[in-house]
Structure formats: structure tokens, C-alpha cells
Amino acid sequence: MNAYPLHGDEALNAEEESLLTEDETIHDLTLSDLETAEFRRQSQQQPVLIPTLTVLGGVRSGQVFRLQRGRNLIGRDPQAHIFLDSSRISRQHCDIFVSAIDPGVESGSNLFRPKPCAEIMDLGSTNGTRVNGARMDARIAQKLHPRDRIDLGGGVTLAFGVMREEELNNHLRLYRSANQDELTGAYNKRHTMIRLEEELSSALRKQRPLSLVIFDLDHFKSINDTYGHDVGDIVLKSVARRVHSLLRREDVFGRFGGEEFLVLLRDTDLNHARHVAERIRLQIGRDRIMTADGVVRVTASLGAACSTELQEQDPQQLFKLADTRVYEAKSSGRNRVV
């Protein structure tokens, strides 16, 4: 995704340098000349400004999206640039178009600062799009300004803004540290359990199945004991990478702790969940980790459960059912799906 460079680090031309170094010439400059030279000097030192969207509430609160130049489709379509998997959002909810740099004024400064120019258009979404509380007309573009609030319905609110590169990177690091497992990149336990509750509620509302697959690596302690924790970490990262490659963008992949992982499968019945679990098992079994002491291989025991099996639609019950089946898989020989 492209950032938007301002002016390069070009030196002042020879004429301007002479104006700034010769005392007798400086006194002959007009105020307009001085302001122009100062503006050029300041603008050359400005960092890149990047257009962003920040989630203000809900399970993804604090997440920042970097907008690319051109079209940025927002919706729950897995192919959308800004993928927001809330059932209250349309698959193709709205577009944000980012065009050329547009002059603007930075807060607290008397100097003009270049800022990205953006427009938003509602795509005929079911719940509509509101900018600063006012509902937009469908298919009619409206200009966005920094700090504008975009309400997509269902409690999903975004803020348009611009950030310096280092500021954006700091926001991204903070979000990852709060929601993702540092070693594997999967969601952490806290975030995953929040998503389980949210996804089950959505599945009930839409009367669609939600399946949960939990898997545990077999004899993982012996890998740590034999090869050391560094090799164990490599195995966990490799497993996470392979599993993630099998999943859809709307699936939720989390590390629950140690060598235990789980996958939430939206709109997936138990039969299809079993097939997904079997693919995960086979993929993990194919993994070969090269170490100084030879090749390390690992297998997994998996349990699958579906919301349609529950008497009470409780996320803890769904988790308990899948987790019980993991233990059944282990007790019946490991490296299998129950």
C-alpha cells in the first residue's frame, strides 16, 4: 500500500541560500518572500502523512487500517480492503477513495500542511452509512476530513484521519500486543473468547451454524525436553503458519495457551467442520522442522463441535464440547479428529 510522499529533502536553491546568508540582502526581503522561503524550508522537513481508519468501538476497538491510494472497499466481503466481519455490515458497505495530496492546515500551526484527500460513498448498504451523525445518500460521494466519524451501524464506528509513519506503526504494535499472540501471530486467548461470544450471538440471530475446532499438539512437552524451547517455538510458529494458510479470511484462528489452538468457522456445519479439522491434521503432520539434531515432526489431536448440537446457546458450552472431544481424540490414540 502506498504512502504519500510530500516534497523530497531538496536543498534551497542558490538564490534562496544567498538570501538567507547575506545580512544586507535579508533586510531587503519583503514579508511575503520570507514567508515563502520559510514555508518551503518547513515543508521539505515534513514527514509522510498516511490516510487511516481507526475503529472506535467493539471487539476490534483500537485497530487502525492503512488506506491505499484509490479505492478502499469496506464491508464483510472477505475480498474487501477493509474487512469488518460484523453481521450488521453489508458485504459491500461503502467505498473510500483516496486521491492526490490536498492542502490543509495542521492543528496548532499557522503553516499550510499537505494532507491526503478522501471521499466516501455508501454502496446502498442495508443499514446505511453516517458521517458525523448525518446519513449519506447512497451512491453520492462526500468529502472526508480528518477526525470525521463514520458510523456503519451495529455499533461499528470508524474515524478517518492522517498519521505519520512512526505514529501508525506505534498504533499497529499496540493493537497487536493487545490482541495477538506474539510468537505465532494468532489471536490471543482474551480476544478469541470475545470473538467466540460475538460469533455465536451472530449465528443465533441469523439462524446459521457456527463450528469450533480445538486442537492440541501431541507430546509437545517431549519436543521441548529433547530439543529445547527454541525448537519448540519454531514448531509452534510453523504449525500456526500452516493452519492459517488453510483458513478463510472470516475464520478466527487463536492460540488458547501453550500448544492448544482453536478455530472458529462461521456458517459451517459439523460435517464441514470435520473436513476442515482433517485438513488441519494432515497439514500439521506433513510439517518437518530441520534442527541440528535432525528432523522434528509433530501431530495433533482435534475436536470439533457445532452450535446446532447445543441445548443452550452458551459459548462456554460450545468450547467445553469441542475441548472434551480433543481429550477423546488423545485417549483413543492421538493424531485424529473426534
Secondary structure, DSSP 8 states (H G I E B T S, - for coil): ------S------HHHHHHHH-HHHHTT--HHHHHHHHHHHHHHT---EEEEEEE-SSTTTT-EEE--SEEEEEES-TT-SEE---TTS-TT-EEEEEEEEEEEE-TT-SSEEEEEEEEEEE-S-SS--EETTEE--TT--EEE-TT-EEEEETTEEEEEEEEEHHHHHHHHHHHHHHHB-TTT-SB-HHHHHHHHHHHHHHHHHHT--EEEEEEEETTHHHHHHHH-HHHHHHHHHHHHHHHHHHS-TTSEEEEEETTEEEEEEET--HHHHHHHHHHHHHHHHH-EEEETTEEEE--EEEEEEEGGG-SS--HHHHHHHHHHHHHHHHHTTSSSB-
